[in-house]
């Protein structure tokens, strides 16, 4: 009796295992297996701005960080810098960050001087948000240049340490009684102005990444 039933149950077990493996394999298939998806990924990557980025400095609210990442994706920002020293890094769960976290690369930093030196060495002009006498309106800055913009903490703004390293400041002109915006809203306004300038200059029509870089990014995105 055992000789007759054991092989049968073994076959069923193997079949169930094979089904599970097949389903797992289906889940791992890159989304770019379809030509439409591959075309979409390529079109988005060709509009990504390699030389425009934000520096999020000790922004503590995960909802603000998530909203900023969504704006970055919307305006073609490929990568952001996350500078966290005196504030806990926000927990960007799947719900709060939606899907933007998947498409915007992030670099973590804990040393201001190293971060700023690296960005300057790569040719970025560095600007920070602020209201000092040095600050100039957002629209007066040439954002078609390679640019990194520092956004400070919701309550304290940009730290004195970063201000000393990034003396050039921008502010968003406002016509109301309130003289400041939520940091995620400010990020969206700043990025839109950069988009406006760059689109007028034709920068979204020409890829900022090399052909080899685009191929590597496309493979990476298709595997996500």
Secondary structure as GFF3:
##gff-version 3
##sequence-region A 1 224
A	DSSP	alpha_helix	2	28	.	.	.	ID=ss1
A	DSSP	three_ten_helix	31	33	.	.	.	ID=ss2
A	DSSP	alpha_helix	35	47	.	.	.	ID=ss3
A	DSSP	beta_strand	52	57	.	.	.	ID=ss4
A	DSSP	alpha_helix	62	74	.	.	.	ID=ss5
A	DSSP	beta_strand	79	83	.	.	.	ID=ss6
A	DSSP	alpha_helix	94	97	.	.	.	ID=ss7
A	DSSP	alpha_helix	100	103	.	.	.	ID=ss8
A	DSSP	beta_strand	105	109	.	.	.	ID=ss9
A	DSSP	alpha_helix	112	121	.	.	.	ID=ss10
A	DSSP	beta_strand	125	129	.	.	.	ID=ss11
A	DSSP	beta_strand	136	137	.	.	.	ID=ss12
A	DSSP	three_ten_helix	138	140	.	.	.	ID=ss13
A	DSSP	beta_strand	147	151	.	.	.	ID=ss14
A	DSSP	alpha_helix	160	165	.	.	.	ID=ss15
A	DSSP	beta_strand	169	171	.	.	.	ID=ss16
A	DSSP	alpha_helix	183	200	.	.	.	ID=ss17
A	DSSP	alpha_helix	211	222	.	.	.	ID=ss18
###
